[in-house]
Amino acid sequence: MAAAASCSAVDVIGILHKMRQDVAAYRIEVEWERGPVDVYPRPVISMTVRHIVSGMEIDPAAVEKAVRLSDEKYCGILATLRQPPEIKTEFAVELPGAIRSSNQRAQASLVRVPLASTFPPAVISVIALLIDSNPASERLMSLAAMA
């Protein structure tokens, strides 16, 4: 849910900025409903993404358009949630002290094992919430959190 909120928030703020809307504050809320308590895993069965924008002279039509564009055109996370992909899970175990000076050594230090049948979907979804350590991604995540 955090990935969907971040993805959409960055889109909406960027679009509103391009539309020259003077946004003083922005908040995004995500509510979801899960399956029955006695059924495991408990997948999310519905989700509501709510954008709250404030500022002087904010045009509601501009906000509506920004949200619609994010929802229908730009946010890859929401598009993925609407059409769930096949999920394959892998892991790698790196040996301590492995030297990564060549591809051959890097390949020799990894053990890859498919886990699609090992972990339930609920555990796999947690992996999707990890934030990339790429500085550009961190900047975008910070923008979504601050906006």
ZANULO-561238 format. One record per atom (N, C-alpha, C): residue number from 1; atom name; x, y negated, z negated. Coordinates in steps of 0.02 Angstrom, whole numbers, plus 50000, padded with zeros to 5 digits. Example, Ala and Ser with C-alpha at 12.3 -4.5 7.8 and 13.67 -1.06 7.14 Angstrom:
2
{i->1; at->N; xx->50660; yy->50284; zz->49610}
{i->1; at->CA; xx->50615; yy->50225; zz->49610}
{i->1; at->C; xx->50660; yy->50165; zz->49610}
{i->2; at->N; xx->50642; yy->50112; zz->49646}
{i->2; at->CA; xx->50684; yy->50053; zz->49643}
{i->2; at->C; xx->50645; yy->49998; zz->49606}
This chain:
147
{i->1; at->N; xx->50041; yy->50059; zz->50000}
{i->1; at->CA; xx->50000; yy->50000; zz->50000}
{i->1; at->C; xx->50044; yy->49937; zz->50000}
{i->2; at->N; xx->50100; yy->49942; zz->49965}
{i->2; at->CA; xx->50145; yy->49884; zz->49963}
{i->2; at->C; xx->50173; yy->49870; zz->50032}
{i->3; at->N; xx->50188; yy->49922; zz->50070}
{i->3; at->CA; xx->50215; yy->49912; zz->50137}
{i->3; at->C; xx->50163; yy->49879; zz->50182}
{i->4; at->N; xx->50100; yy->49900; zz->50177}
{i->4; at->CA; xx->50047; yy->49870; zz->50217}
{i->4; at->C; xx->50038; yy->49797; zz->50198}
{i->5; at->N; xx->50037; yy->49782; zz->50133}
{i->5; at->CA; xx->50029; yy->49713; zz->50110}
{i->5; at->C; xx->50087; yy->49669; zz->50134}
{i->6; at->N; xx->50148; yy->49694; zz->50128}
{i->6; at->CA; xx->50206; yy->49655; zz->50148}
{i->6; at->C; xx->50206; yy->49641; zz->50223}
{i->7; at->N; xx->50191; yy->49693; zz->50261}
{i->7; at->CA; xx->50190; yy->49687; zz->50334}
{i->7; at->C; xx->50139; yy->49635; zz->50356}
{i->8; at->N; xx->50079; yy->49640; zz->50331}
{i->8; at->CA; xx->50026; yy->49594; zz->50350}
{i->8; at->C; xx->50039; yy->49524; zz->50324}
{i->9; at->N; xx->50064; yy->49518; zz->50263}
{i->9; at->CA; xx->50077; yy->49452; zz->50234}
{i->9; at->C; xx->50129; yy->49413; zz->50275}
{i->10; at->N; xx->50182; yy->49447; zz->50295}
{i->10; at->CA; xx->50234; yy->49413; zz->50335}
{i->10; at->C; xx->50204; yy->49390; zz->50401}
{i->11; at->N; xx->50163; yy->49432; zz->50432}
{i->11; at->CA; xx->50130; yy->49413; zz->50495}
{i->11; at->C; xx->50087; yy->49351; zz->50485}
{i->12; at->N; xx->50042; yy->49354; zz->50436}
{i->12; at->CA; xx->49993; yy->49300; zz->50426}
{i->12; at->C; xx->50028; yy->49234; zz->50410}
{i->13; at->N; xx->50077; yy->49235; zz->50366}
{i->13; at->CA; xx->50113; yy->49173; zz->50349}
{i->13; at->C; xx->50149; yy->49146; zz->50410}
{i->14; at->N; xx->50182; yy->49189; zz->50448}
{i->14; at->CA; xx->50217; yy->49168; zz->50509}
{i->14; at->C; xx->50170; yy->49138; zz->50560}
{i->15; at->N; xx->50113; yy->49169; zz->50570}
{i->15; at->CA; xx->50064; yy->49145; zz->50619}
{i->15; at->C; xx->50035; yy->49078; zz->50596}
{i->16; at->N; xx->50018; yy->49073; zz->50532}
{i->16; at->CA; xx->49991; yy->49009; zz->50507}
{i->16; at->C; xx->50043; yy->48953; zz->50513}
{i->17; at->N; xx->50105; yy->48969; zz->50501}
{i->17; at->CA; xx->50159; yy->48919; zz->50509}
{i->17; at->C; xx->50162; yy->48896; zz->50582}
{i->18; at->N; xx->50159; yy->48943; zz->50629}
{i->18; at->CA; xx->50160; yy->48924; zz->50700}
{i->18; at->C; xx->50099; yy->48883; zz->50720}
{i->19; at->N; xx->50043; yy->48894; zz->50684}
{i->19; at->CA; xx->49981; yy->48855; zz->50698}
{i->19; at->C; xx->49982; yy->48788; zz->50661}
{i->20; at->N; xx->50038; yy->48773; zz->50629}
{i->20; at->CA; xx->50048; yy->48710; zz->50593}
{i->20; at->C; xx->49997; yy->48700; zz->50536}
{i->21; at->N; xx->49981; yy->48755; zz->50502}
{i->21; at->CA; xx->49939; yy->48752; zz->50443}
{i->21; at->C; xx->49983; yy->48739; zz->50382}
{i->22; at->N; xx->49965; yy->48692; zz->50341}
{i->22; at->CA; xx->50004; yy->48674; zz->50282}
{i->22; at->C; xx->49984; yy->48718; zz->50223}
{i->23; at->N; xx->50012; yy->48778; zz->50220}
{i->23; at->CA; xx->49995; yy->48826; zz->50168}
{i->23; at->C; xx->50033; yy->48809; zz->50104}
{i->24; at->N; xx->49996; yy->48795; zz->50051}
{i->24; at->CA; xx->50027; yy->48780; zz->49986}
{i->24; at->C; xx->50038; yy->48844; zz->49946}
{i->25; at->N; xx->49992; yy->48891; zz->49953}
{i->25; at->CA; xx->49997; yy->48954; zz->49917}
{i->25; at->C; xx->49964; yy->49009; zz->49958}
{i->26; at->N; xx->49990; yy->49068; zz->49951}
{i->26; at->CA; xx->49964; yy->49126; zz->49987}
{i->26; at->C; xx->49970; yy->49187; zz->49941}
{i->27; at->N; xx->49918; yy->49227; zz->49940}
{i->27; at->CA; xx->49918; yy->49288; zz->49901}
{i->27; at->C; xx->49883; yy->49342; zz->49942}
{i->28; at->N; xx->49909; yy->49403; zz->49936}
{i->28; at->CA; xx->49876; yy->49459; zz->49970}
{i->28; at->C; xx->49860; yy->49511; zz->49917}
{i->29; at->N; xx->49800; yy->49538; zz->49921}
{i->29; at->CA; xx->49778; yy->49590; zz->49874}
{i->29; at->C; xx->49758; yy->49651; zz->49914}
{i->30; at->N; xx->49776; yy->49709; zz->49888}
{i->30; at->CA; xx->49757; yy->49772; zz->49920}
{i->30; at->C; xx->49720; yy->49814; zz->49868}
{i->31; at->N; xx->49660; yy->49834; zz->49886}
{i->31; at->CA; xx->49622; yy->49880; zz->49844}
{i->31; at->C; xx->49612; yy->49943; zz->49883}
{i->32; at->N; xx->49612; yy->50000; zz->49849}
{i->32; at->CA; xx->49602; yy->50062; zz->49883}
{i->32; at->C; xx->49561; yy->50110; zz->49840}
{i->33; at->N; xx->49530; yy->50156; zz->49875}
{i->33; at->CA; xx->49491; yy->50209; zz->49841}
{i->33; at->C; xx->49524; yy->50275; zz->49858}
{i->34; at->N; xx->49532; yy->50316; zz->49807}
{i->34; at->CA; xx->49563; yy->50382; zz->49817}
{i->34; at->C; xx->49509; yy->50436; zz->49815}
{i->35; at->N; xx->49528; yy->50495; zz->49839}
{i->35; at->CA; xx->49484; yy->50552; zz->49839}
{i->35; at->C; xx->49465; yy->50573; zz->49768}
{i->36; at->N; xx->49423; yy->50625; zz->49762}
{i->36; at->CA; xx->49399; yy->50648; zz->49697}
{i->36; at->C; xx->49457; yy->50666; zz->49649}
{i->37; at->N; xx->49445; yy->50654; zz->49585}
{i->37; at->CA; xx->49496; yy->50665; zz->49533}
{i->37; at->C; xx->49520; yy->50737; zz->49531}
{i->38; at->N; xx->49476; yy->50784; zz->49543}
{i->38; at->CA; xx->49494; yy->50855; zz->49536}
{i->38; at->C; xx->49524; yy->50886; zz->49599}
{i->39; at->N; xx->49536; yy->50846; zz->49650}
{i->39; at->CA; xx->49565; yy->50871; zz->49713}
{i->39; at->C; xx->49635; yy->50841; zz->49720}
{i->40; at->N; xx->49685; yy->50885; zz->49730}
{i->40; at->CA; xx->49754; yy->50861; zz->49737}
{i->40; at->C; xx->49783; yy->50885; zz->49803}
{i->41; at->N; xx->49823; yy->50844; zz->49836}
{i->41; at->CA; xx->49837; yy->50775; zz->49818}
{i->41; at->C; xx->49775; yy->50731; zz->49828}
{i->42; at->N; xx->49775; yy->50674; zz->49796}
{i->42; at->CA; xx->49719; yy->50628; zz->49801}
{i->42; at->C; xx->49735; yy->50574; zz->49853}
{i->43; at->N; xx->49720; yy->50587; zz->49916}
{i->43; at->CA; xx->49737; yy->50538; zz->49968}
{i->43; at->C; xx->49693; yy->50475; zz->49962}
{i->44; at->N; xx->49718; yy->50421; zz->49989}
{i->44; at->CA; xx->49680; yy->50359; zz->49993}
{i->44; at->C; xx->49628; yy->50370; zz->50047}
{i->45; at->N; xx->49564; yy->50356; zz->50031}
{i->45; at->CA; xx->49511; yy->50367; zz->50080}
{i->45; at->C; xx->49484; yy->50301; zz->50109}
{i->46; at->N; xx->49497; yy->50246; zz->50075}
{i->46; at->CA; xx->49479; yy->50180; zz->50103}
{i->46; at->C; xx->49524; yy->50127; zz->50071}
{i->47; at->N; xx->49531; yy->50072; zz->50107}
{i->47; at->CA; xx->49577; yy->50020; zz->50085}
{i->47; at->C; xx->49551; yy->49952; zz->50108}
{i->48; at->N; xx->49556; yy->49901; zz->50066}
{i->48; at->CA; xx->49537; yy->49833; zz->50084}
{i->48; at->C; xx->49598; yy->49788; zz->50074}
{i->49; at->N; xx->49615; yy->49751; zz->50125}
{i->49; at->CA; xx->49670; yy->49703; zz->50123}
{i->49; at->C; xx->49639; yy->49633; zz->50122}
{i->50; at->N; xx->49651; yy->49595; zz->50070}
{i->50; at->CA; xx->49620; yy->49529; zz->50061}
{i->50; at->C; xx->49675; yy->49475; zz->50061}
{i->51; at->N; xx->49667; yy->49426; zz->50105}
{i->51; at->CA; xx->49714; yy->49370; zz->50110}
{i->51; at->C; xx->49683; yy->49309; zz->50078}
{i->52; at->N; xx->49718; yy->49278; zz->50031}
{i->52; at->CA; xx->49694; yy->49218; zz->49998}
{i->52; at->C; xx->49743; yy->49161; zz->50013}
{i->53; at->N; xx->49719; yy->49110; zz->50048}
{i->53; at->CA; xx->49761; yy->49055; zz->50071}
{i->53; at->C; xx->49734; yy->48990; zz->50041}
{i->54; at->N; xx->49779; yy->48948; zz->50017}
{i->54; at->CA; xx->49758; yy->48882; zz->49993}
{i->54; at->C; xx->49806; yy->48829; zz->50019}
{i->55; at->N; xx->49779; yy->48769; zz->50025}
{i->55; at->CA; xx->49818; yy->48713; zz->50049}
{i->55; at->C; xx->49771; yy->48658; zz->50074}
{i->56; at->N; xx->49798; yy->48599; zz->50083}
{i->56; at->CA; xx->49758; yy->48543; zz->50107}
{i->56; at->C; xx->49743; yy->48554; zz->50182}
{i->57; at->N; xx->49681; yy->48544; zz->50199}
{i->57; at->CA; xx->49658; yy->48547; zz->50269}
{i->57; at->C; xx->49674; yy->48613; zz->50304}
{i->58; at->N; xx->49668; yy->48669; zz->50268}
{i->58; at->CA; xx->49676; yy->48735; zz->50299}
{i->58; at->C; xx->49614; yy->48748; zz->50341}
{i->59; at->N; xx->49624; yy->48767; zz->50403}
{i->59; at->CA; xx->49569; yy->48782; zz->50449}
{i->59; at->C; xx->49550; yy->48856; zz->50441}
{i->60; at->N; xx->49490; yy->48870; zz->50416}
{i->60; at->CA; xx->49468; yy->48940; zz->50408}
{i->60; at->C; xx->49472; yy->48980; zz->50473}
{i->61; at->N; xx->49460; yy->48947; zz->50530}
{i->61; at->CA; xx->49465; yy->48982; zz->50594}
{i->61; at->C; xx->49537; yy->49004; zz->50608}
{i->62; at->N; xx->49585; yy->48962; zz->50588}
{i->62; at->CA; xx->49655; yy->48980; zz->50597}
{i->62; at->C; xx->49674; yy->49039; zz->50553}
{i->63; at->N; xx->49649; yy->49040; zz->50491}
{i->63; at->CA; xx->49662; yy->49095; zz->50445}
{i->63; at->C; xx->49631; yy->49159; zz->50473}
{i->64; at->N; xx->49570; yy->49154; zz->50496}
{i->64; at->CA; xx->49536; yy->49213; zz->50525}
{i->64; at->C; xx->49575; yy->49240; zz->50584}
{i->65; at->N; xx->49599; yy->49196; zz->50628}
{i->65; at->CA; xx->49637; yy->49218; zz->50686}
{i->65; at->C; xx->49703; yy->49249; zz->50666}
{i->66; at->N; xx->49738; yy->49220; zz->50617}
{i->66; at->CA; xx->49802; yy->49247; zz->50594}
{i->66; at->C; xx->49792; yy->49317; zz->50564}
{i->67; at->N; xx->49741; yy->49325; zz->50524}
{i->67; at->CA; xx->49727; yy->49390; zz->50493}
{i->67; at->C; xx->49709; yy->49441; zz->50547}
{i->68; at->N; xx->49667; yy->49421; zz->50595}
{i->68; at->CA; xx->49647; yy->49466; zz->50649}
{i->68; at->C; xx->49707; yy->49487; zz->50691}
{i->69; at->N; xx->49751; yy->49440; zz->50708}
{i->69; at->CA; xx->49810; yy->49457; zz->50747}
{i->69; at->C; xx->49856; yy->49505; zz->50710}
{i->70; at->N; xx->49866; yy->49493; zz->50646}
{i->70; at->CA; xx->49906; yy->49539; zz->50607}
{i->70; at->C; xx->49874; yy->49608; zz->50605}
{i->71; at->N; xx->49809; yy->49609; zz->50592}
{i->71; at->CA; xx->49772; yy->49671; zz->50584}
{i->71; at->C; xx->49769; yy->49712; zz->50649}
{i->72; at->N; xx->49759; yy->49678; zz->50705}
{i->72; at->CA; xx->49747; yy->49713; zz->50768}
{i->72; at->C; xx->49808; yy->49718; zz->50814}
{i->73; at->N; xx->49856; yy->49674; zz->50806}
{i->73; at->CA; xx->49910; yy->49670; zz->50855}
{i->73; at->C; xx->49981; yy->49679; zz->50827}
{i->74; at->N; xx->49996; yy->49649; zz->50769}
{i->74; at->CA; xx->50065; yy->49645; zz->50747}
{i->74; at->C; xx->50087; yy->49693; zz->50692}
{i->75; at->N; xx->50044; yy->49707; zz->50644}
{i->75; at->CA; xx->50065; yy->49747; zz->50586}
{i->75; at->C; xx->50067; yy->49821; zz->50603}
{i->76; at->N; xx->50127; yy->49847; zz->50611}
{i->76; at->CA; xx->50137; yy->49917; zz->50628}
{i->76; at->C; xx->50117; yy->49964; zz->50572}
{i->77; at->N; xx->50122; yy->49942; zz->50510}
{i->77; at->CA; xx->50103; yy->49984; zz->50453}
{i->77; at->C; xx->50027; yy->49996; zz->50454}
{i->78; at->N; xx->49987; yy->49944; zz->50464}
{i->78; at->CA; xx->49915; yy->49953; zz->50467}
{i->78; at->C; xx->49895; yy->49996; zz->50526}
{i->79; at->N; xx->49928; yy->49987; zz->50583}
{i->79; at->CA; xx->49914; yy->50029; zz->50642}
{i->79; at->C; xx->49930; yy->50102; zz->50627}
{i->80; at->N; xx->49985; yy->50114; zz->50591}
{i->80; at->CA; xx->50004; yy->50182; zz->50574}
{i->80; at->C; xx->49953; yy->50213; zz->50526}
{i->81; at->N; xx->49929; yy->50175; zz->50478}
{i->81; at->CA; xx->49880; yy->50201; zz->50431}
{i->81; at->C; xx->49814; yy->50218; zz->50465}
{i->82; at->N; xx->49798; yy->50182; zz->50519}
{i->82; at->CA; xx->49736; yy->50197; zz->50555}
{i->82; at->C; xx->49741; yy->50261; zz->50597}
{i->83; at->N; xx->49800; yy->50276; zz->50619}
{i->83; at->CA; xx->49811; yy->50336; zz->50660}
{i->83; at->C; xx->49870; yy->50373; zz->50630}
{i->84; at->N; xx->49858; yy->50411; zz->50577}
{i->84; at->CA; xx->49914; yy->50442; zz->50541}
{i->84; at->C; xx->49960; yy->50483; zz->50587}
{i->85; at->N; xx->50025; yy->50472; zz->50582}
{i->85; at->CA; xx->50072; yy->50509; zz->50623}
{i->85; at->C; xx->50087; yy->50577; zz->50592}
{i->86; at->N; xx->50116; yy->50620; zz->50631}
{i->86; at->CA; xx->50142; yy->50682; zz->50604}
{i->86; at->C; xx->50201; yy->50663; zz->50560}
{i->87; at->N; xx->50204; yy->50691; zz->50501}
{i->87; at->CA; xx->50257; yy->50673; zz->50454}
{i->87; at->C; xx->50305; yy->50731; zz->50446}
{i->88; at->N; xx->50368; yy->50718; zz->50459}
{i->88; at->CA; xx->50421; yy->50767; zz->50447}
{i->88; at->C; xx->50466; yy->50737; zz->50395}
{i->89; at->N; xx->50486; yy->50776; zz->50347}
{i->89; at->CA; xx->50529; yy->50750; zz->50294}
{i->89; at->C; xx->50594; yy->50789; zz->50294}
{i->90; at->N; xx->50648; yy->50753; zz->50285}
{i->90; at->CA; xx->50715; yy->50782; zz->50281}
{i->90; at->C; xx->50750; yy->50753; zz->50220}
{i->91; at->N; xx->50802; yy->50787; zz->50199}
{i->91; at->CA; xx->50845; yy->50756; zz->50149}
{i->91; at->C; xx->50916; yy->50774; zz->50167}
{i->92; at->N; xx->50962; yy->50735; zz->50141}
{i->92; at->CA; xx->51033; yy->50747; zz->50152}
{i->92; at->C; xx->51068; yy->50747; zz->50084}
{i->93; at->N; xx->51114; yy->50793; zz->50076}
{i->93; at->CA; xx->51155; yy->50796; zz->50016}
{i->93; at->C; xx->51226; yy->50779; zz->50037}
{i->94; at->N; xx->51253; yy->50725; zz->50011}
{i->94; at->CA; xx->51321; yy->50706; zz->50027}
{i->94; at->C; xx->51368; yy->50733; zz->49975}
{i->95; at->N; xx->51421; yy->50762; zz->49997}
{i->95; at->CA; xx->51470; yy->50789; zz->49951}
{i->95; at->C; xx->51511; yy->50732; zz->49922}
{i->96; at->N; xx->51526; yy->50734; zz->49856}
{i->96; at->CA; xx->51565; yy->50680; zz->49825}
{i->96; at->C; xx->51633; yy->50673; zz->49859}
{i->97; at->N; xx->51654; yy->50611; zz->49869}
{i->97; at->CA; xx->51719; yy->50598; zz->49897}
{i->97; at->C; xx->51725; yy->50610; zz->49972}
{i->98; at->N; xx->51669; yy->50622; zz->50006}
{i->98; at->CA; xx->51672; yy->50633; zz->50078}
{i->98; at->C; xx->51696; yy->50569; zz->50113}
{i->99; at->N; xx->51745; yy->50576; zz->50157}
{i->99; at->CA; xx->51772; yy->50520; zz->50194}
{i->99; at->C; xx->51732; yy->50513; zz->50258}
{i->100; at->N; xx->51710; yy->50453; zz->50272}
{i->100; at->CA; xx->51666; yy->50441; zz->50330}
{i->100; at->C; xx->51704; yy->50406; zz->50386}
{i->101; at->N; xx->51764; yy->50430; zz->50402}
{i->101; at->CA; xx->51803; yy->50396; zz->50454}
{i->101; at->C; xx->51785; yy->50419; zz->50524}
{i->102; at->N; xx->51749; yy->50474; zz->50530}
{i->102; at->CA; xx->51729; yy->50497; zz->50597}
{i->102; at->C; xx->51661; yy->50531; zz->50592}
{i->103; at->N; xx->51627; yy->50535; zz->50649}
{i->103; at->CA; xx->51562; yy->50568; zz->50651}
{i->103; at->C; xx->51568; yy->50641; zz->50631}
{i->104; at->N; xx->51622; yy->50672; zz->50650}
{i->104; at->CA; xx->51632; yy->50743; zz->50635}
{i->104; at->C; xx->51633; yy->50754; zz->50560}
{i->105; at->N; xx->51670; yy->50713; zz->50524}
{i->105; at->CA; xx->51673; yy->50720; zz->50451}
{i->105; at->C; xx->51606; yy->50704; zz->50419}
{i->106; at->N; xx->51572; yy->50651; zz->50445}
{i->106; at->CA; xx->51507; yy->50633; zz->50417}
{i->106; at->C; xx->51457; yy->50691; zz->50427}
{i->107; at->N; xx->51458; yy->50721; zz->50485}
{i->107; at->CA; xx->51413; yy->50778; zz->50497}
{i->107; at->C; xx->51429; yy->50836; zz->50452}
{i->108; at->N; xx->51493; yy->50848; zz->50439}
{i->108; at->CA; xx->51513; yy->50904; zz->50397}
{i->108; at->C; xx->51493; yy->50893; zz->50324}
{i->109; at->N; xx->51483; yy->50831; zz->50303}
{i->109; at->CA; xx->51467; yy->50818; zz->50233}
{i->109; at->C; xx->51391; yy->50817; zz->50220}
{i->110; at->N; xx->51350; yy->50829; zz->50271}
{i->110; at->CA; xx->51278; yy->50826; zz->50262}
{i->110; at->C; xx->51246; yy->50895; zz->50270}
{i->111; at->N; xx->51195; yy->50907; zz->50230}
{i->111; at->CA; xx->51155; yy->50967; zz->50236}
{i->111; at->C; xx->51084; yy->50943; zz->50247}
{i->112; at->N; xx->51053; yy->50959; zz->50302}
{i->112; at->CA; xx->50986; yy->50936; zz->50317}
{i->112; at->C; xx->50937; yy->50994; zz->50312}
{i->113; at->N; xx->50883; yy->50982; zz->50276}
{i->113; at->CA; xx->50832; yy->51034; zz->50267}
{i->113; at->C; xx->50763; yy->51003; zz->50278}
{i->114; at->N; xx->50723; yy->51031; zz->50324}
{i->114; at->CA; xx->50655; yy->51005; zz->50333}
{i->114; at->C; xx->50612; yy->51019; zz->50272}
{i->115; at->N; xx->50573; yy->50970; zz->50251}
{i->115; at->CA; xx->50532; yy->50977; zz->50190}
{i->115; at->C; xx->50458; yy->50970; zz->50202}
{i->116; at->N; xx->50435; yy->50968; zz->50264}
{i->116; at->CA; xx->50365; yy->50954; zz->50278}
{i->116; at->C; xx->50318; yy->51000; zz->50239}
{i->117; at->N; xx->50336; yy->51062; zz->50228}
{i->117; at->CA; xx->50291; yy->51107; zz->50193}
{i->117; at->C; xx->50306; yy->51109; zz->50118}
{i->118; at->N; xx->50359; yy->51074; zz->50095}
{i->118; at->CA; xx->50378; yy->51077; zz->50025}
{i->118; at->C; xx->50344; yy->51025; zz->49982}
{i->119; at->N; xx->50341; yy->50962; zz->50006}
{i->119; at->CA; xx->50312; yy->50908; zz->49967}
{i->119; at->C; xx->50241; yy->50893; zz->49989}
{i->120; at->N; xx->50196; yy->50880; zz->49943}
{i->120; at->CA; xx->50128; yy->50859; zz->49962}
{i->120; at->C; xx->50130; yy->50789; zz->49992}
{i->121; at->N; xx->50080; yy->50771; zz->50033}
{i->121; at->CA; xx->50078; yy->50704; zz->50063}
{i->121; at->C; xx->50084; yy->50647; zz->50013}
{i->122; at->N; xx->50058; yy->50655; zz->49953}
{i->122; at->CA; xx->50063; yy->50601; zz->49903}
{i->122; at->C; xx->50135; yy->50585; zz->49886}
{i->123; at->N; xx->50178; yy->50635; zz->49883}
{i->123; at->CA; xx->50249; yy->50623; zz->49869}
{i->123; at->C; xx->50283; yy->50592; zz->49929}
{i->124; at->N; xx->50265; yy->50614; zz->49988}
{i->124; at->CA; xx->50295; yy->50587; zz->50049}
{i->124; at->C; xx->50278; yy->50513; zz->50056}
{i->125; at->N; xx->50217; yy->50493; zz->50037}
{i->125; at->CA; xx->50198; yy->50423; zz->50044}
{i->125; at->C; xx->50240; yy->50377; zz->50001}
{i->126; at->N; xx->50265; yy->50401; zz->49945}
{i->126; at->CA; xx->50308; yy->50360; zz->49902}
{i->126; at->C; xx->50372; yy->50342; zz->49939}
{i->127; at->N; xx->50398; yy->50386; zz->49980}
{i->127; at->CA; xx->50459; yy->50373; zz->50018}
{i->127; at->C; xx->50448; yy->50313; zz->50064}
{i->128; at->N; xx->50388; yy->50305; zz->50091}
{i->128; at->CA; xx->50374; yy->50250; zz->50137}
{i->128; at->C; xx->50376; yy->50182; zz->50102}
{i->129; at->N; xx->50372; yy->50180; zz->50036}
{i->129; at->CA; xx->50372; yy->50118; zz->50000}
{i->129; at->C; xx->50442; yy->50091; zz->49984}
{i->130; at->N; xx->50493; yy->50129; zz->50001}
{i->130; at->CA; xx->50561; yy->50106; zz->49988}
{i->130; at->C; xx->50577; yy->50047; zz->50033}
{i->131; at->N; xx->50609; yy->49997; zz->50005}
{i->131; at->CA; xx->50626; yy->49937; zz->50043}
{i->131; at->C; xx->50695; yy->49945; zz->50074}
{i->132; at->N; xx->50700; yy->49931; zz->50138}
{i->132; at->CA; xx->50762; yy->49935; zz->50174}
{i->132; at->C; xx->50811; yy->49884; zz->50144}
{i->133; at->N; xx->50874; yy->49903; zz->50138}
{i->133; at->CA; xx->50924; yy->49858; zz->50108}
{i->133; at->C; xx->50952; yy->49808; zz->50159}
{i->134; at->N; xx->50927; yy->49809; zz->50220}
{i->134; at->CA; xx->50948; yy->49762; zz->50271}
{i->134; at->C; xx->50931; yy->49691; zz->50246}
{i->135; at->N; xx->50980; yy->49645; zz->50247}
{i->135; at->CA; xx->50967; yy->49577; zz->50222}
{i->135; at->C; xx->50907; yy->49543; zz->50254}
{i->136; at->N; xx->50895; yy->49554; zz->50319}
{i->136; at->CA; xx->50837; yy->49523; zz->50352}
{i->136; at->C; xx->50772; yy->49550; zz->50322}
{i->137; at->N; xx->50770; yy->49615; zz->50308}
{i->137; at->CA; xx->50710; yy->49644; zz->50278}
{i->137; at->C; xx->50699; yy->49616; zz->50208}
{i->138; at->N; xx->50753; yy->49609; zz->50169}
{i->138; at->CA; xx->50747; yy->49582; zz->50102}
{i->138; at->C; xx->50720; yy->49511; zz->50105}
{i->139; at->N; xx->50742; yy->49472; zz->50154}
{i->139; at->CA; xx->50719; yy->49403; zz->50161}
{i->139; at->C; xx->50644; yy->49403; zz->50176}
{i->140; at->N; xx->50622; yy->49447; zz->50221}
{i->140; at->CA; xx->50551; yy->49450; zz->50238}
{i->140; at->C; xx->50509; yy->49473; zz->50178}
{i->141; at->N; xx->50534; yy->49521; zz->50141}
{i->141; at->CA; xx->50498; yy->49545; zz->50082}
{i->141; at->C; xx->50493; yy->49489; zz->50030}
{i->142; at->N; xx->50546; yy->49450; zz->50023}
{i->142; at->CA; xx->50546; yy->49394; zz->49975}
{i->142; at->C; xx->50496; yy->49342; zz->49998}
{i->143; at->N; xx->50493; yy->49328; zz->50062}
{i->143; at->CA; xx->50446; yy->49279; zz->50089}
{i->143; at->C; xx->50375; yy->49301; zz->50073}
{i->144; at->N; xx->50360; yy->49365; zz->50082}
{i->144; at->CA; xx->50293; yy->49390; zz->50068}
{i->144; at->C; xx->50277; yy->49384; zz->49994}
{i->145; at->N; xx->50326; yy->49396; zz->49952}
{i->145; at->CA; xx->50315; yy->49392; zz->49880}
{i->145; at->C; xx->50308; yy->49321; zz->49856}
{i->146; at->N; xx->50344; yy->49274; zz->49887}
{i->146; at->CA; xx->50344; yy->49205; zz->49865}
{i->146; at->C; xx->50285; yy->49166; zz->49894}
{i->147; at->N; xx->50264; yy->49185; zz->49954}
{i->147; at->CA; xx->50214; yy->49144; zz->49988}
{i->147; at->C; xx->50148; yy->49142; zz->49951}
